[in-house]
Amino acid sequence: MKNYLKNTFILGTLFLFGCSSLTEKKESASIIIKNGTILTMDKNNTVIENGVIIIKNEKIISIGKDELLKKYSTTKIIDAENGIIMPGMINTHNHLPMIAFRGLGEEGIKNRLFAYFFPLESEKLSRDLIYKATVHGTIDMALSGVTTYADMYYHMDEMAKATKEVGIRGVLGETVIKYPVVDAKEPYGGINYAINFIEEYKNDELIIPAFGPHAPYTVSKEKMQEINSLSKKYNVPIMIHVGEFDDEDKRLNLKNKSVVEYMDSIGVLNERVLLAHAIHLNEKDLDIIKNKKASIAYNPMANAKGATGIARAHEMINKNIKVGLGTDGPMSSNQVDLFRTLSYASSMQRLKYNDRTIMTPDLVVKMATIGGAEALNLDNKIGSIESGKLADIIIVETKSPNMMPNYNPFATLVFQANSSNVETTIVNGKIIVENKKLKTYDIEKNRKQMKEIEKDIADFAKDLAKKAKETN
């Protein structure tokens, strides 16, 4: 009888233990992504086959393999179907509302910036156009896997509103220039506009406000120094065009001094500064940039199309300068996604240095992700798939003919993929694109808006191109 009672007690205990194990609660998650190749872009460039990512609210809380599925539960599981899971791409230089003018001025106009760009903007820019064009551009980016973009333009409050509606992240620099412009009737009015914009958006979860002085040759020494002081006061970035053209030293009347040396000499080169283009720089310039911890936005596709030159990106990277990838404005490269730019980034450097072994695909993908985050001083938040970072993640499908075979996911991304291969875009833990469909904005509504803009601009743009051609 004693043995019977003892055995009954043991069996009962085992049964209760088994039941409790079966009903043990899993930790809750917002989104689980499984069954894909994860390019973490962490410091070791870790790649996880058949990986799993756990997202809770806006952050990544765990990365690993199938064992995580036993620990976490969610109502939203995304099957990557053997696709490439990677950090969202970061476009480090743009003028996004110019997407309203994309495809114009392509008739071989010599001085396209001053004879065509600026007059077109002067006549047609408005708050309404900037808002609607930004909606369109951020839709284009979201669908193509760009989760963060850096921009220099006007009416940044309108751009911020549009960017947040679509749901991607923006580092938005209000343009400062010595001419009257659409949002500042007085020269340098962009400074006060920028201050108001910074005050409004300084704590926003998606918008990082910034200053965007156009270039050293269009902003005086005193105003550059003022902007630098304000940037330090508010702890915000400065984005500026430097070294885009080969005569910038002449525009500044510099004698025996480069534009980078000039910026350094007046005290406006530091870790908060992002230099866009940086083509016509010498080795001394690069050393100064490195020592001052400034960053560079490399725009190979736009620079090739504009015949402005090829930046020394290979040397910059070898010097451990922070370098991200950019498209420049949509009238310069006609793109806002980074896929074609990935290929250009590699190919243009190999052509410049006559060396096919440099700028390997993994390095190019780095520039488009964690490299861009470093250039914008956001690498503690985004740019790689790591626990604790914000969930800015994309999934690139590998089922389409152009993605097969897929022996090396880095090479596939750089030399085979295009924007239509992006299956899913997640920003700040929110699904923006799913199954290649935008979830946050009515695309048909935006199509109608862009058709109206096109109709309004077409005749004026045609006449302007004719006049600009005659001045060549």
C-alpha positions as CSV (number, residue, x, y, z in Angstrom):
1,M,0.0,0.0,0.0
2,K,2.9,2.3,0.9
3,N,4.6,1.6,-2.5
4,Y,1.3,2.2,-4.3
5,L,0.8,5.6,-2.6
6,K,4.4,6.5,-3.3
7,N,4.2,5.7,-7.0
8,T,0.8,7.5,-7.3
9,F,2.4,10.6,-5.8
10,I,5.4,10.5,-8.2
11,L,3.2,10.0,-11.2
12,G,0.9,12.9,-10.2
13,T,3.9,15.2,-9.7
14,L,5.3,14.3,-13.1
15,F,1.9,14.9,-14.7
16,L,1.6,18.3,-13.1
17,F,5.1,19.2,-14.1
18,G,4.5,18.2,-17.7
19,C,1.3,20.2,-17.8
20,S,3.0,23.3,-16.5
21,S,5.8,22.9,-19.0
22,L,3.3,22.6,-21.8
23,T,1.5,25.7,-20.7
24,E,4.6,27.7,-19.9
25,K,4.0,31.2,-21.2
26,K,6.2,32.5,-24.0
27,E,7.5,36.1,-24.0
28,S,5.4,38.4,-26.2
29,A,6.8,40.1,-29.3
30,S,5.3,42.5,-31.8
31,I,6.8,41.0,-34.9
32,I,8.8,37.8,-35.6
33,I,10.7,37.5,-38.8
34,K,11.9,34.0,-39.7
35,N,13.4,31.8,-42.5
36,G,15.8,34.2,-44.1
37,T,19.5,35.0,-44.5
38,I,20.2,37.8,-42.0
39,L,23.0,40.3,-43.0
40,T,23.4,41.8,-39.6
41,M,26.0,44.4,-40.7
42,D,27.4,44.3,-37.1
43,K,31.1,44.9,-36.5
44,N,31.9,41.3,-37.4
45,N,29.7,41.4,-40.5
46,T,27.8,38.4,-39.1
47,V,25.6,36.5,-41.5
48,I,22.9,34.1,-40.0
49,E,21.4,31.5,-42.3
50,N,17.8,30.6,-41.6
51,G,17.7,33.4,-39.1
52,V,15.0,34.7,-36.8
53,I,14.5,38.3,-35.6
54,I,12.3,39.3,-32.6
55,I,10.9,42.8,-32.6
56,K,9.1,44.3,-29.6
57,N,7.5,47.7,-30.1
58,E,10.1,49.9,-32.0
59,K,13.2,47.8,-31.1
60,I,15.0,44.6,-32.0
61,I,15.2,42.5,-28.8
62,S,16.8,39.3,-30.1
63,I,18.5,37.7,-33.2
64,G,19.3,34.1,-33.7
65,K,17.9,30.9,-35.1
66,D,14.8,28.7,-34.7
67,E,15.2,28.2,-31.0
68,L,13.9,31.8,-30.5
69,L,10.5,30.6,-31.9
70,K,10.2,28.5,-28.7
71,K,10.8,31.5,-26.5
72,Y,8.7,34.2,-28.1
73,S,5.1,34.4,-29.4
74,T,3.3,37.0,-31.5
75,T,0.3,37.5,-33.7
76,K,2.5,38.7,-36.5
77,I,5.0,36.3,-38.0
78,I,6.7,37.2,-41.3
79,D,8.1,34.3,-43.3
80,A,11.0,35.7,-45.3
81,E,10.9,32.6,-47.6
82,N,14.7,32.3,-47.9
83,G,15.0,36.0,-48.7
84,I,17.7,38.4,-47.6
85,I,16.9,40.2,-44.3
86,M,19.0,43.3,-43.8
87,P,19.1,46.7,-42.2
88,G,17.0,49.3,-44.0
89,M,19.2,51.3,-46.4
90,I,20.2,54.8,-45.7
91,N,20.4,57.5,-48.5
92,T,22.8,60.1,-47.1
93,H,22.2,62.9,-49.6
94,N,19.1,64.0,-51.4
95,H,16.9,67.0,-52.5
96,L,13.7,64.9,-52.5
97,P,11.1,67.4,-53.6
98,M,13.0,67.8,-56.9
99,I,11.3,64.5,-57.8
100,A,8.5,66.7,-59.1
101,F,11.0,67.8,-61.8
102,R,12.6,64.4,-62.5
103,G,13.4,63.9,-66.2
104,L,13.5,67.6,-67.0
105,G,16.5,69.5,-68.4
106,E,18.0,66.4,-70.0
107,E,18.5,68.1,-73.4
108,G,22.3,68.6,-73.0
109,I,22.2,71.9,-71.1
110,K,25.7,72.9,-70.1
111,N,25.2,75.0,-67.0
112,R,22.3,73.0,-65.8
113,L,22.4,74.1,-62.1
114,F,22.2,77.8,-62.7
115,A,20.6,78.0,-66.1
116,Y,17.9,75.4,-65.4
117,F,17.6,74.1,-61.9
118,F,17.5,77.4,-60.0
119,P,15.1,79.2,-62.5
120,L,12.8,76.2,-62.4
121,E,12.7,76.1,-58.6
122,S,12.2,79.9,-58.5
123,E,9.1,79.7,-60.7
124,K,7.4,76.5,-59.5
125,L,8.4,75.7,-55.9
126,S,5.7,76.1,-53.3
127,R,4.7,74.7,-49.9
128,D,2.1,72.5,-51.6
129,L,4.5,71.1,-54.2
130,I,7.2,70.4,-51.6
131,Y,4.7,68.5,-49.5
132,K,3.2,66.4,-52.3
133,A,6.5,65.7,-54.0
134,T,8.0,64.6,-50.6
135,V,5.1,62.2,-50.2
136,H,5.8,60.8,-53.6
137,G,9.6,60.5,-53.0
138,T,9.2,58.8,-49.6
139,I,6.7,56.4,-51.1
140,D,9.4,55.6,-53.7
141,M,12.0,55.1,-51.0
142,A,9.8,53.0,-48.7
143,L,8.9,50.6,-51.6
144,S,12.6,50.3,-52.5
145,G,14.0,49.6,-49.0
146,V,15.3,53.0,-48.0
147,T,14.3,53.5,-44.3
148,T,16.3,56.7,-43.6
149,Y,17.2,59.6,-45.9
150,A,19.2,62.8,-45.4
151,D,18.0,65.9,-47.3
152,M,18.8,69.5,-47.9
153,Y,15.9,71.6,-49.2
154,Y,13.2,74.2,-48.3
155,H,10.0,74.2,-46.2
156,M,11.4,71.4,-44.1
157,D,8.3,71.4,-41.9
158,E,6.3,70.3,-45.0
159,M,8.9,67.6,-45.7
160,A,8.8,66.4,-42.1
161,K,5.0,66.1,-42.2
162,A,5.0,64.2,-45.5
163,T,7.9,61.9,-44.3
164,K,6.1,61.0,-41.1
165,E,2.8,60.3,-43.0
166,V,4.6,57.7,-45.2
167,G,6.5,56.5,-42.1
168,I,10.2,56.5,-42.9
169,R,13.0,58.3,-41.1
170,G,14.4,61.7,-42.2
171,V,17.5,63.7,-41.4
172,L,16.2,67.0,-42.7
173,G,18.4,70.1,-43.2
174,E,16.8,73.4,-43.9
175,T,18.8,75.1,-46.8
176,V,20.7,78.3,-46.0
177,I,21.9,80.3,-49.0
178,K,22.7,83.9,-49.7
179,Y,19.8,84.3,-52.2
180,P,16.1,84.9,-51.6
181,V,14.4,81.5,-51.9
182,V,10.9,80.0,-51.7
183,D,10.7,79.9,-47.9
184,A,13.0,82.9,-47.1
185,K,12.6,86.2,-48.9
186,E,15.7,87.6,-47.3
187,P,19.2,86.2,-47.9
188,Y,20.2,83.6,-45.2
189,G,16.6,83.5,-44.0
190,G,17.0,79.8,-43.8
191,I,18.8,80.2,-40.5
192,N,15.8,81.4,-38.6
193,Y,13.6,78.9,-40.5
194,A,16.0,76.1,-39.4
195,I,15.9,77.2,-35.7
196,N,12.1,77.1,-35.7
197,F,12.1,73.7,-37.4
198,I,14.7,72.3,-34.9
199,E,12.7,73.6,-32.0
200,E,9.5,71.9,-33.4
201,Y,11.1,68.5,-34.2
202,K,14.0,68.1,-31.8
203,N,12.4,65.2,-29.9
204,D,10.6,63.5,-32.8
205,E,11.0,59.7,-33.2
206,L,11.4,59.8,-37.0
207,I,12.7,63.3,-37.8
208,I,16.2,64.6,-37.1
209,P,16.3,68.3,-37.8
210,A,19.5,69.8,-39.2
211,F,21.1,72.8,-40.9
212,G,21.8,72.7,-44.7
213,P,24.1,75.5,-45.7
214,H,24.2,75.1,-49.5
215,A,28.0,75.4,-50.1
216,P,31.0,77.4,-48.9
217,Y,30.8,79.5,-52.0
218,T,27.1,80.4,-51.4
219,V,27.3,81.0,-47.7
220,S,29.6,83.6,-46.2
221,K,32.3,82.9,-43.6
222,E,30.4,84.7,-40.9
223,K,27.1,82.8,-41.6
224,M,29.0,79.5,-41.8
225,Q,30.4,80.2,-38.3
226,E,27.0,81.2,-37.0
227,I,25.5,78.0,-38.3
228,N,28.4,76.0,-36.7
229,S,27.7,77.6,-33.3
230,L,24.0,76.9,-33.6
231,S,24.6,73.4,-34.6
232,K,26.7,72.9,-31.5
233,K,24.1,74.6,-29.3
234,Y,21.2,72.4,-30.6
235,N,23.4,69.3,-31.2
236,V,22.2,68.8,-34.7
237,P,24.0,67.9,-38.0
238,I,25.2,70.2,-40.7
239,M,25.0,69.0,-44.3
240,I,26.8,70.9,-47.0
241,H,28.0,70.5,-50.7
242,V,31.8,70.5,-50.8
243,G,34.1,69.5,-53.7
244,E,31.3,68.9,-56.1
245,F,32.9,71.1,-58.8
246,D,36.6,71.6,-59.6
247,D,36.5,75.4,-59.4
248,E,35.1,76.0,-55.9
249,D,38.4,77.5,-54.7
250,K,38.1,80.1,-57.5
251,R,34.5,80.8,-56.6
252,L,35.8,81.6,-53.1
253,N,38.9,83.5,-54.4
254,L,41.1,81.2,-52.4
255,K,44.9,81.4,-53.0
256,N,47.0,78.3,-52.3
257,K,44.2,76.8,-50.2
258,S,41.5,74.2,-50.9
259,V,37.9,74.5,-49.9
260,V,38.4,71.9,-47.1
261,E,41.4,73.8,-45.8
262,Y,39.3,77.0,-45.9
263,M,36.5,75.3,-43.9
264,D,39.0,74.1,-41.4
265,S,40.7,77.5,-41.1
266,I,37.4,79.2,-40.2
267,G,36.5,76.5,-37.6
268,V,33.5,74.9,-39.2
269,L,34.7,71.4,-39.9
270,N,33.9,68.8,-37.1
271,E,32.1,65.6,-36.3
272,R,28.6,67.1,-36.9
273,V,29.4,67.9,-40.5
274,L,28.5,65.8,-43.5
275,L,30.2,66.7,-46.8
276,A,28.1,65.9,-49.9
277,H,30.0,64.7,-53.0
278,A,33.6,65.5,-51.9
279,I,34.9,64.7,-55.4
280,H,37.7,67.3,-56.0
281,L,39.7,66.7,-52.9
282,N,43.4,66.0,-52.4
283,E,45.1,63.7,-49.9
284,K,45.7,66.6,-47.5
285,D,41.9,67.3,-47.6
286,L,41.1,63.7,-46.7
287,D,43.5,63.8,-43.8
288,I,41.9,67.0,-42.5
289,I,38.4,65.4,-42.8
290,K,39.6,62.3,-40.9
291,N,41.2,64.3,-38.1
292,K,38.1,66.5,-37.7
293,K,35.9,63.4,-37.8
294,A,33.6,64.8,-40.5
295,S,31.7,62.5,-42.8
296,I,31.1,62.1,-46.5
297,A,28.1,61.3,-48.7
298,Y,29.4,59.5,-51.8
299,N,27.0,60.0,-54.8
300,P,28.6,58.0,-57.7
301,M,25.6,57.7,-60.0
302,A,24.7,61.4,-59.8
303,N,28.3,62.4,-60.3
304,A,28.7,60.1,-63.3
305,K,25.5,61.4,-64.9
306,G,26.6,65.0,-64.3
307,A,30.1,64.4,-65.4
308,T,31.5,66.1,-62.3
309,G,34.0,63.4,-61.5
310,I,34.6,60.3,-59.3
311,A,35.2,60.8,-55.6
312,R,38.1,59.0,-54.0
313,A,35.9,56.7,-51.9
314,H,38.3,53.8,-51.9
315,E,41.0,56.1,-50.3
316,M,38.4,57.6,-47.9
317,I,37.4,54.2,-46.6
318,N,41.1,53.1,-46.3
319,K,41.7,56.2,-44.1
320,N,38.7,55.2,-41.9
321,I,36.7,58.2,-42.9
322,K,32.9,57.7,-42.4
323,V,31.4,57.3,-45.8
324,G,27.7,56.7,-46.7
325,L,25.9,56.4,-50.1
326,G,23.6,59.0,-51.6
327,T,21.6,59.5,-54.8
328,D,21.7,63.3,-54.8
329,G,18.5,65.0,-56.0
330,P,16.1,63.2,-58.4
331,M,17.2,65.6,-61.2
332,S,20.8,64.5,-60.7
333,S,20.5,60.7,-60.7
334,N,16.8,60.4,-61.4
335,Q,16.7,57.8,-58.6
336,V,16.0,58.0,-54.9
337,D,16.5,54.3,-54.1
338,L,20.0,52.9,-53.7
339,F,20.0,49.7,-55.8
340,R,21.6,51.1,-58.9
341,T,23.8,53.3,-56.8
342,L,25.2,50.2,-55.1
343,S,26.5,48.9,-58.5
344,Y,27.8,52.4,-59.4
345,A,29.6,52.7,-56.1
346,S,31.7,49.6,-56.8
347,S,32.1,49.9,-60.6
348,M,33.2,53.6,-60.6
349,Q,35.9,53.0,-58.0
350,R,37.2,50.0,-59.9
351,L,37.3,52.1,-63.0
352,K,39.0,55.0,-61.3
353,Y,41.7,52.9,-59.8
354,N,41.9,50.3,-62.5
355,D,41.5,47.5,-59.9
356,R,38.7,45.0,-60.0
357,T,39.6,43.7,-56.5
358,I,38.5,46.8,-54.6
359,M,35.1,47.9,-53.4
360,T,33.8,44.4,-52.8
361,P,30.0,43.9,-52.5
362,D,30.1,43.5,-48.7
363,L,31.8,46.9,-48.4
364,V,29.3,48.5,-50.7
365,V,26.4,47.1,-48.7
366,K,28.1,48.4,-45.5
367,M,28.2,51.9,-47.0
368,A,24.4,51.6,-47.7
369,T,23.6,50.6,-44.2
370,I,25.8,50.9,-41.1
371,G,28.2,53.2,-43.1
372,G,25.4,55.6,-43.7
373,A,24.3,55.5,-40.1
374,E,27.9,56.3,-39.0
375,A,28.1,59.2,-41.4
376,L,24.9,60.6,-39.9
377,N,26.0,59.8,-36.3
378,L,23.1,57.4,-35.9
379,D,25.0,54.2,-35.7
380,N,24.0,53.7,-32.0
381,K,20.4,53.5,-33.1
382,I,20.2,52.2,-36.7
383,G,22.2,50.7,-39.6
384,S,22.7,47.1,-38.3
385,I,20.5,44.3,-37.0
386,E,21.5,44.1,-33.3
387,S,19.6,43.7,-30.1
388,G,18.6,47.1,-28.6
389,K,18.7,48.9,-31.9
390,L,15.6,50.4,-33.6
391,A,13.8,47.9,-35.9
392,D,14.6,49.5,-39.3
393,I,14.6,46.3,-41.4
394,I,13.9,45.2,-45.0
395,I,13.4,41.9,-46.6
396,V,14.6,41.4,-50.2
397,E,13.0,38.4,-51.9
398,T,15.2,36.0,-53.9
399,K,12.5,34.2,-55.9
400,S,12.5,36.5,-59.0
401,P,14.6,35.5,-62.0
402,N,17.0,38.4,-61.6
403,M,17.8,37.2,-58.0
404,M,18.7,33.6,-59.0
405,P,21.1,32.0,-58.4
406,N,22.0,33.6,-55.1
407,Y,25.4,32.2,-54.1
408,N,26.5,35.4,-52.3
409,P,23.8,37.6,-50.9
410,F,26.1,40.7,-50.9
411,A,26.9,40.3,-54.6
412,T,23.3,39.5,-55.3
413,L,22.3,42.8,-53.8
414,V,25.0,44.9,-55.4
415,F,25.0,43.5,-58.9
416,Q,21.6,41.8,-59.5
417,A,18.9,43.2,-57.3
418,N,16.6,46.1,-58.1
419,S,14.0,48.1,-56.1
420,S,11.1,45.8,-57.1
421,N,12.8,42.9,-55.2
422,V,12.0,44.6,-51.8
423,E,9.2,42.5,-50.2
424,T,9.0,44.2,-46.8
425,T,10.0,47.5,-45.2
426,I,9.8,48.0,-41.4
427,V,10.7,51.3,-39.8
428,N,10.8,51.9,-36.1
429,G,9.1,48.5,-35.6
430,K,6.1,49.4,-37.9
431,I,5.5,47.6,-41.1
432,I,5.4,50.2,-43.9
433,V,5.6,47.9,-46.9
434,E,4.3,44.3,-46.9
435,N,4.1,41.9,-49.9
436,K,5.5,44.8,-52.0
437,K,2.4,46.9,-51.1
438,L,2.5,50.3,-49.2
439,K,0.4,50.2,-46.1
440,T,0.6,53.8,-44.9
441,Y,-0.5,56.0,-47.7
442,D,-3.0,56.0,-50.6
443,I,-0.8,55.6,-53.6
444,E,-3.7,56.4,-56.0
445,K,-4.2,59.7,-54.3
446,N,-0.5,60.6,-54.7
447,R,-0.6,59.5,-58.4
448,K,-3.3,62.1,-59.1
449,Q,-1.4,64.8,-57.2
450,M,1.8,64.1,-59.3
451,K,-0.2,64.2,-62.5
452,E,-1.5,67.6,-61.6
453,I,2.0,68.8,-60.8
454,E,3.3,67.4,-64.1
455,K,0.6,69.2,-66.1
456,D,1.3,72.5,-64.4
457,I,5.1,72.3,-65.0
458,A,5.4,70.8,-68.5
459,D,5.0,73.8,-70.7
460,F,7.1,76.2,-68.6
461,A,9.9,73.5,-68.3
462,K,10.0,73.0,-72.1
463,D,10.4,76.8,-72.8
464,L,13.0,77.1,-70.0
465,A,15.0,74.2,-71.5
466,K,15.0,75.9,-74.9
467,K,16.3,79.2,-73.4
468,A,18.9,77.4,-71.4
469,K,20.2,75.5,-74.5
470,E,20.5,78.8,-76.4
471,T,22.9,80.1,-73.7
472,N,25.2,77.1,-73.9
